[in-house]
Amino acid sequence: MNASSPRTAHPVDHLVLPTADLDVARARLKQLGFLVAPVGKHPFGTENICVYFGDDSFLELLAVGQRETCEVEARNGNVFVARDQAFRFRNGNEGFSALVMGTKDAEANHNAFVQAGISAGQVLNFFRAFRTPDGKEDIAGFRLAFAADLRAPDAFFFTCQRVNTPKVDRTAFHAHENGAVALREIVLSEVNPTDFQYLLQEVINQRDVNAHSFGMDLRAANANVTVLTPQGLRSFFNIESSENERGLRLQALVLAVRDLASVESLLAKNNIPFEKRGSRLIVHKAPGQGAAIAFEAL
């Protein structure tokens, strides 16, 4: 990953959305038309439910399962848990805390992050059980390399290497009632987006940046990563962000769906408030849904 060599952008692997209660999150996600995987438990005290998409990306709704274990792990240098605790302390238990990129070599990423001055701590290796809708089980293994910027305490980033991919068919998890098939865009905010250009270039492994009057875009292998000014965030997503609030914040995600009219009908049927904005339907954050979700047609 040095500056003189050609780069291949990482794909977005998943997004981390802290939540207070996995049951509340599951109910909210089902109302939005998502098929939700069974609870997964981490060996360091957190637990999750996930929403998987056909492009091999997913949403991770993260809760604290065993607080004492989390506190011990954070003190012992577990960056994942420590950053989750810090996010919850500053923002409450609902939100959007991390953008995670896929990688084939997390150790190499870690070394590059150290060299670039953006490493957030030690590499984390762990395994957890994985279960499909029909009850088949396997073990999933992961290796994580962390990056962060002290000027942005409410957003962190890591690459995720899938060390052991479960030998189970995950396609059953892709059958969402809302027809969601892929992540299209991840939206962050910052008063002066280009202040964080270097960090995001390193995390995404992408030098090319499209700067514009509302912010900047970087293209990951499977989605856009967009940083908008408060004006841009308001214009495109009707989300308010203070002009005086500095630092990157993860705000929204955009999903591609097969049929936007069907999504509109589903949301109306389930009494989920939404707004039409351009070619998108936007559902603003709520308990169990820590970020705005925008749906757009394939």
N, C-alpha and C positions, 0 to 999 in steps of 0.2 A: 504493500500500500504506500510506497513512497511516491513523492510528488512527480518524479520524472517518468514513472512507468504508466502505461495505459491502465485505465480503471474500468471495472465492470460494476455497475451499480448493484447494490444489494436489493433484494425484494423486501417489502414490508412483511414481516412474519406475523406479528400480532400487536394488539393494542391493550394496555393495562388500564382497567377502569375500577378503581377502588369502590367498594360498596359496604354499607353497614350490615346488610342482611342478605344472604344469598337467596332466601325464600322470596323476599320482596323483589330482588333483582330478577329471579326466574319468572315470577308472575308478570312483571313489567315487560320482559322480553317476549313472553308468550303473547301478551296483548299486542305487541308490535309485529307479531307474525313470525318470530324466530323459533326454530327448534333448538332446544338447549340440552347440552350434554350433561351427564350425571356429575355430581360433585367430585372434584379431584382434591386430594389432600397432599400438601407439600411436607417434606420432613422437617421444615423449619417453622411450622406453626401457622402458616397461612393456608387457605383453601380457596378453591375457585369453581366457577361454572364457566363453560366456554360455548361460543357460537362459532361454528366452522363454516367456511365458504369454499366454493369449488375452485378458487384460485390458490388454495393451500394457505390462505391467511385465516386469522380468527380473532375474535374478541375474547379477552379474559376478564371476567368480573371477579375481583379479588376481595376476599374478606379475611378478617383475623379469626382464626379458629382457636388457637391456644396462645393467649396473650403472653403468658410467662415464657413460653418457648420462644416466641418472637423477640422478646426483650433480651433474652440470653443470646440468641443468634445475632441480633444487632450489635450487642456489645462485643461479640467475638469476630466482627468484621464482615458479616453477611450484608453486602451492599443492597441486595434486593429488599430485604426486610427493613433495613435501616432507612432507606429512601421511602418505603411505604409508610413507615411510622412518621417520618418527617412531613410527608405530604398530608397525612391525616391530621397532624398537630396544627398545621397551618391552614388547611382548607376544609376540615371536617371529613366525615367518612364517605362522602359521595364525590366522585370526580373522575378526572382523566389524567393519569399521572405519567405514563411512559409510552414511548414509541419504540418498538422493537423491530430490528432488521434481521433478516435471515442471513446465515453465513455458513460456510463449509469449514471455517477455521477460526474459532473464537480466540484461541491463543495468539494467533497472528494479529487479530484485531486488537487484542489487549496491548500487545507490544507497540502497535501503531498508535494507539490512544495515549500510551505513556510517552512515546516520542513526541507526539503532538501537544502534550501538556493538557489533555482533556480526560485522562483516566479518572474514574470515580472510585477505584478500589480493586480488590482482588477478583480474579476469575472465580466464578461459582459453578461447581459441578453438582448435579443432583439427579435423582431418579424418583419417579412416582408411578403408581398404578394407573392404568387407563382402561376404561370399560366402554364398549359399544352399546347401542340401543338394544341389541339382542342378547346382551349379557356376556359377550366374549371379553376376556381380560388379557392384558399384556403389561409390560413395563416400558415406560417412556423415559429416556435419558436426555439431559440437556447440559450444555456448557455455555455460560453467559459471560460476556465481556462488557464492562460498563463505561459509559462516557457521560460527562456532565460539565456544566459551567457554573461557577459560583454566583454569577450574575443572574442565574435562572434557577432558583431553588425549588420551583414548583413544577419542573419538567425534567425528566431524566430519560436516558437513552441506553439501550444495550443491544448487542448482537446476540443471537441465539443460534447455537449449533445443535441440531437434533442428533445426538450421539447414538441413540437407539430408537429407531422409528418402530412403533408397535406394528406387529404383523397381523393387523386387523383391518378390515375394510371400513373406512371412515365415511364413505360416500352417503351412507344412510343419514348422517348428520347434516347433509347439504340440502335436504328437502324442506326448505323453509316455506311456510304458508304465504309469506310476502314475496316470494320469488327472488330473494336476494342471492346473488351469485358471486360477487367480488367486491373488494375494496377499490374505490376509485380515487379517493383523495383523503388526506389527513390534514386538518386545518389547525394551525397555531396562530397566536397573536403576539405582537410586540410593537411598541411605538416606532422603533427604528429597526425593521427586520434584518437589514444587512449587517447589523452589529453581531448577528449570530450566524452569518453565512459560513464562516470557517468551520464552526462546530458541526453544522449540518452537512457540509461537504464531506467531512471526515466520517461522520456516522453513516451516511448513505453511501459513501464511497463514490461520489459523483462530483466532478469539478464544475459542470455546466450549471449556471444559474440564470434563470429568466427574471430579471428585475423589472418591475412595472410600478405605476403610480400608487397602487394599493398594497404593494409588498413584493414578495418574490416567490418563485416556484422552483423546486428541484425535483427531477424525475427519478424516482426509484424504479426498480426493474418491473414493478407491477402496479404502481400507483404514483400519483403526484403528492409531494409534501409541500404544502403552501403555508407561508407565514404572511398574515395580513396585518395591516395597521388597524387601529380601532375604527377608522372610517371604512376601511375595506371589509372588516368583520361585520359592521353594521349594515353596509350596503348589500353584501352577498348573503348574509345569514341572519340578519336582524338580531345579532347578539351584541350586547353592550360590553365594552371594555374601556377602562379609564385611560385617558391620555397621560395620566400621571403614574400609571402602574407599569414599571419596567420589568423586563425579564420575560422569557418565553413562557407561554401557557398553552397547553393543549385544549382546544375548544370544541372541535366537531369532527365528524367523519362522514364521508359520502360513500354510499353503497350503490352499486349497479343492480337494478332489478329487471325482471323479464317484462313486466307489464305495470306501468305506473298507475293506470286507472284501477287495477285490482288492489294495489296498495292503498289508494285513496278510499276505496270501498271498505277495505278491512279496517282501516283506522277509524272511519266513521262508525262502522258497526260496533267497534270496541270502545267507542266514546273517548278516543285519544285525540286531544287537540293537535292540530297541525296547521301549517300555513303553506300556501303555494308561493314560490319565489322563483321567477324565471321558469326553467324546465325542471325544477325540483320540488319535492314535498319535504318540508322540514318539521321534525318533531323535536321540540326543545327539551332540555334535560329535566328530569323528574326523579323522585326517589327510586333507586334501583337502576337508573339510567343517568350516569354521571356526565354525559356529553350530549350535545345536540347531534341528532342523526338525520342526515339528508338522504332521500331516495331519489335516484334518477334512472331513466330508462337506459337499457343497454345500447 
